[in-house]
Amino acid sequence: IAPVLFDGQRVFGENRVQEATARWTPVRAEHPEKIELRLIGPLQTNKVRDACALFDVIETVDREKLAAAIAAEAARTGFSPRLYVQVNTGAEPQKAGVLPAQADALIETCRKLGLTVEGLMAIPPADQDPAPHFRLLAEIAARNGVEKLSMGMSGDFETAIACGATSVRVGSALF
């Protein structure tokens, strides 16, 4: 992390709350300049308090219960991280994310809870062309007035950008 921090990188994604807390608490103390942390891994409701305290963005809101827990924590502290709804565009049972047909309802629920949905996030099936999945996510975003799209990783970020990604997750390429 130190070399990319030195070179000016300020946005980092993490998969796990506890590991991120251990890693980033001392780094943030040493580097007072703004470092943006994004949770890109699944979030359990029992870790919402810690996640909301550490992360600037949670990209993995995928169910009403989680949205309600984040809203309750925001009410308690007066702060809510920026939020992305994760959509399981491939309807893969092993992956997190709301199914595409249920995405509109979850976005509406988040808004009714007083949460701002800044964007949508998706990880398409590894064995399929990602473009149709990225286009589907863009369609859901447009239909719901959501401006940001976190889609694409080291292996498919160029396709994601062509389909409208506003952020890509390229940790493997960097590290």
N, C-alpha and C positions, 0 to 999 in steps of 0.2 A: 504493500500500500504506500509506503514512504516514497518510492520513486515517482509514482503517478501523482501523489499529492504535491511533490516538489515541482512537477511539470504543469501543475495547475488544475488537475482533475478535482472536481468538488462534489460530484454526484455519484453515490455508491448504492448498490442494491445488496440486500442481505436476505437469506432464506429463513433464518431462525432468530427469534427474539433474544434468547439467552446468550447465544454466541455473539450476536451483534452488540449486546450490552457490554459484554466483557471486552470485546475488541474496540468499540468506538468511544466508550466513556473516557479512557485515557487519551485517545487520539484527539478528541474534541477539546480536551483540557490543554493539550500541547499546541493545538492549531486553532486559535481563536477566530480565524476567518471562517466564513460560513461554509459548512459542509452539510450537504443535503443527504439524508439517509432515507432509502425507500425499502419498505418491506415487500419483497417479491415472492416470498414463500407463504404457505398457508398459515392462517392465524386461528388459534384456538381461543374461545371466548375467555378462558381463565387467564390468558396472557394479554388481554386488551389493555389493562392499566399500564403495564410495562411498555407495550408497543406504542401506546399513545404518548407516553413520556419520552420515548427515544426517537421515534420515526417522524419525519416531516411528511411522508407520503406512505399510505398503505394501499398497495395495488391489488389486494386479494380479498376484497369484500365480496363474498359469494353466497350469503344467506341472510335472511331476515334477523335471525337470532344474533348474528355477529354485528349487523348494523345497529340493532337495539343496544347491544353492549357498548359499542363505540359512542352512540348517542348519550347513553347514561354517563359514560366517562367524560364526555365533552361537557355535559351539564354540571358534573361534579367539579371539573377543573377550569371550565371556561375556555378550553382549547380543544380543537379537533384537528388532527392531521388532515391533509388533503387526501381525498379518497378516490379510488378507482374500483369499479365493479369488474370482477374477473368473470369472463364468459368462457365456458367450455364449448368452443365452437365445433369440436369434433364429437361431442357427446360421449367422451371416453370415461368409462366408469372409474378408472384408476386416477383420474385427474380431478382437481378441485375446479370450481367455477359453476356459476349458474348456467343452466341450459339456455340456448338462444331464445327459445319460445317463452322463457320466464324472465328474461333480462329486463324488459320494459317494466314489469311489475316490481322487480327488486329496485330498480332505479327510482321508481315512484315511491316505494316504501322508504327508501333512504331519504328522499326529499321531504316526505311527510314527517319523518323523525327529526327534521331540521338539519340534516347532513347535506353537504354540498358534494355532489359527484363530479369531480374534476375530469375524470376520464374513464376509459374502459381498457382492460388488459386481456390478452389471450395468448395461449401457447398452443399452436395447431398440432395435430398429430404428426409425429416424427416421420411416418411412412407415407405422407401425402403431400401433394403440392400445397404450400402454405397460402398461395395467392387467394383462392376462394374463401379461406378462413379469414384472412385479413380484410377482404372486401365485405364479408358478412359483418365483421366487427364494425367496420366503417359505416355500414348501413344502419346498424343498431344505434350507433352514436349519433348519426345525422337525424334519425327519427326521434331521438330523445333530447336533442339540443346539447349533446356532450361534445366538447371540442378536442379533447386530447385522447390519443391512442398509444398505448404502450404495447407494442407488438414487434416481434422480430428479435432474434438472438444472433449469436456470432455466425451461424450457418445460413441465415435467411434474411439478414437485416436489409439487404438491398431490395428484395422483393417487398418487405414491409414498408420501406420508405416510399417505394413506387405506389403502394396502396394507401398511403396517407399517414404512416406512423409519425408521431411527434416525439417519441422516445423509443430507443431500442436498448436491449439488454445484451451487451457484448463483453461480459466479464471473461468468458473463456478466451476470446481473442486477445484481451489485454493481459490477462494473468496466466 
